[in-house]
Amino acid sequence: MSSRTKVLVLVLVIVVGMGWLVYRVATFSPFYVVEVFDADQLKLKTNEHVKLIGVEVPPAIDKALGKEAQEFVIDLVLKRYVRVETDKQERRPGDNWILGYVYAERDGREVFVNLELIRRGYAKCGRRGPNLKHVDEFKTAEAEAKAAGVGIWREGYEWPYLRESTTGAVDRPVASCEP
């Protein structure tokens, strides 16, 4: 092999390697999770907070399912790096939380946490403003969870947001993914 060919091969390897590195940096924004408040609310090492979008999850105080959903997310993301993908509205007005789709690595594969919550029946699909990037995936997962009768779709489960709080106020869920 001539020296010119070797140089061209070396340049090609460097260009491909750099392209791969740029792709990884652009598609993987690593954030370290230090706390899980509810199954859909995380605190990052950067002191920022993330609200998972596209999902409506029972709060952790709901002993029937909210705590189980929270423990599922804790197992996936706590003290681990995650990737956070935003949609059209990147921050929640008022408190400036990041509105995101969260991805965690598990057993060598990437797990889409928002989608997995719906798939397992820990959450229902919920629209938040203009953030609709994955709504079709979420609707499909919700229909499958309903058909299987898992989690919040099991017989007899009462969604906690439809109960009055101790103050007499009724918590309102976000809009459903249904039109």
C-alpha positions as CSV (number, residue, x, y, z in Angstrom):
1,M,0.0,0.0,0.0
2,S,1.4,3.4,-1.0
3,S,1.9,6.1,1.6
4,R,-0.7,8.2,-0.2
5,T,-3.3,5.4,0.2
6,K,-2.3,5.1,3.8
7,V,-2.9,8.8,4.4
8,L,-6.2,8.7,2.6
9,V,-7.3,5.7,4.7
10,L,-6.2,7.5,7.9
11,V,-8.1,10.6,6.9
12,L,-11.2,8.6,6.2
13,V,-11.0,6.8,9.6
14,I,-10.6,10.2,11.3
15,V,-13.5,11.8,9.4
16,V,-15.8,8.8,10.1
17,G,-14.7,8.7,13.8
18,M,-15.3,12.5,14.2
19,G,-18.7,12.1,12.5
20,W,-19.7,9.4,14.9
21,L,-18.5,11.5,17.9
22,V,-20.4,14.5,16.7
23,Y,-23.5,12.4,16.3
24,R,-23.2,11.0,19.8
25,V,-22.7,14.4,21.3
26,A,-25.7,15.8,19.4
27,T,-28.0,13.0,20.2
28,F,-26.9,12.1,23.8
29,S,-27.0,14.9,26.3
30,P,-25.9,13.1,29.4
31,F,-27.6,14.2,32.6
32,Y,-27.0,12.5,35.9
33,V,-30.2,11.9,37.9
34,V,-29.9,12.6,41.7
35,E,-33.5,12.3,42.7
36,V,-36.9,11.0,41.5
37,F,-39.8,13.0,43.1
38,D,-42.6,11.2,41.3
39,A,-42.4,8.8,38.3
40,D,-42.5,11.8,36.0
41,Q,-40.4,14.3,37.9
42,L,-36.6,14.1,38.2
43,K,-33.8,16.2,39.7
44,L,-30.5,16.4,37.8
45,K,-27.0,16.9,39.2
46,T,-27.0,20.3,37.5
47,N,-29.8,21.2,39.9
48,E,-32.3,21.4,37.1
49,H,-35.6,19.5,37.2
50,V,-37.2,17.5,34.4
51,K,-40.9,16.9,33.9
52,L,-41.5,13.9,31.6
53,I,-43.9,15.0,28.9
54,G,-46.6,13.0,27.2
55,V,-47.4,11.0,30.3
56,E,-49.9,11.5,33.2
57,V,-48.7,9.5,36.2
58,P,-50.4,8.9,39.5
59,P,-48.4,10.7,42.3
60,A,-46.1,8.7,44.5
61,I,-48.5,9.3,47.4
62,D,-50.9,7.0,45.6
63,K,-50.0,3.8,47.4
64,A,-52.0,1.7,44.9
65,L,-49.8,2.4,41.9
66,G,-48.0,5.8,42.1
67,K,-45.4,4.4,44.5
68,E,-44.8,1.4,42.2
69,A,-44.4,3.7,39.2
70,Q,-41.9,5.8,41.1
71,E,-39.9,2.8,42.1
72,F,-39.9,1.6,38.5
73,V,-38.4,4.9,37.4
74,I,-35.9,5.0,40.3
75,D,-34.6,1.6,39.2
76,L,-34.2,2.9,35.7
77,V,-32.6,6.3,36.2
78,L,-31.5,7.1,39.7
79,K,-27.8,7.6,40.0
80,R,-27.4,7.1,36.3
81,Y,-26.9,9.2,33.2
82,V,-29.9,9.7,31.0
83,R,-30.6,11.4,27.7
84,V,-33.2,14.2,27.7
85,E,-34.9,15.1,24.4
86,T,-37.1,18.2,24.3
87,D,-40.0,19.1,22.0
88,K,-41.4,22.4,20.8
89,Q,-41.8,23.7,24.3
90,E,-38.5,23.1,26.1
91,R,-39.3,24.7,29.5
92,R,-42.4,24.7,31.7
93,P,-43.6,28.3,32.2
94,G,-43.4,29.5,35.8
95,D,-40.9,27.2,37.3
96,N,-38.6,26.7,34.3
97,W,-38.5,22.9,34.5
98,I,-37.2,21.1,31.5
99,L,-40.0,19.4,29.6
100,G,-38.5,16.2,28.2
101,Y,-38.6,12.7,26.9
102,V,-36.1,10.7,29.0
103,Y,-34.0,7.8,27.7
104,A,-32.0,5.5,30.0
105,E,-29.6,2.7,29.1
106,R,-30.5,-0.7,30.5
107,D,-28.8,-4.0,29.6
108,G,-27.0,-2.4,26.7
109,R,-30.1,-0.9,25.1
110,E,-31.8,2.5,25.3
111,V,-35.2,2.5,27.2
112,F,-37.6,5.3,26.4
113,V,-38.9,5.9,29.9
114,N,-42.0,8.0,29.0
115,L,-43.2,5.3,26.6
116,E,-42.3,2.4,29.0
117,L,-44.4,4.0,31.8
118,I,-47.4,4.0,29.5
119,R,-46.7,0.5,28.1
120,R,-46.6,-1.0,31.6
121,G,-49.8,0.8,32.7
122,Y,-48.0,3.1,35.1
123,A,-49.2,6.2,33.2
124,K,-51.7,7.3,30.6
125,C,-51.0,9.4,27.6
126,G,-51.4,13.1,28.4
127,R,-50.9,16.0,26.0
128,R,-48.9,19.0,27.3
129,G,-49.2,22.0,25.1
130,P,-47.5,21.7,21.7
131,N,-45.3,18.7,22.7
132,L,-46.8,16.0,20.5
133,K,-43.7,14.5,18.9
134,H,-44.4,11.0,20.3
135,V,-48.1,11.1,20.8
136,D,-48.9,8.4,18.2
137,E,-46.5,6.0,20.0
138,F,-48.0,6.9,23.3
139,K,-51.6,6.3,22.0
140,T,-50.6,2.8,20.7
141,A,-48.9,1.9,24.0
142,E,-51.9,3.1,26.0
143,A,-54.3,1.1,23.9
144,E,-52.2,-2.0,24.4
145,A,-52.0,-1.5,28.2
146,K,-55.8,-0.9,28.3
147,A,-56.4,-4.1,26.3
148,A,-54.1,-6.1,28.7
149,G,-55.7,-4.5,31.8
150,V,-52.4,-3.6,33.4
151,G,-51.6,-0.9,35.9
152,I,-54.1,1.9,35.9
153,W,-56.2,0.0,33.4
154,R,-56.8,-2.9,35.8
155,E,-60.4,-3.4,37.0
156,G,-61.2,-1.4,40.1
157,Y,-58.3,1.1,39.9
158,E,-59.4,4.6,40.8
159,W,-57.3,7.4,39.3
160,P,-56.2,9.6,42.3
161,Y,-56.6,12.9,40.5
162,L,-60.3,12.4,40.4
163,R,-60.6,12.4,44.2
164,E,-61.0,15.5,46.2
165,S,-57.9,16.5,48.2
166,T,-58.0,17.3,51.9
167,T,-58.5,21.0,51.0
168,G,-61.6,20.1,49.0
169,A,-59.9,21.0,45.6
170,V,-60.1,18.5,42.8
171,D,-56.9,17.8,41.0
172,R,-57.3,17.9,37.2
173,P,-55.3,15.7,34.9
174,V,-53.8,17.1,31.7
175,A,-55.7,16.7,28.5
176,S,-56.0,13.2,27.2
177,C,-54.3,12.1,24.0
178,E,-57.7,11.4,22.6
179,P,-59.1,14.2,20.3
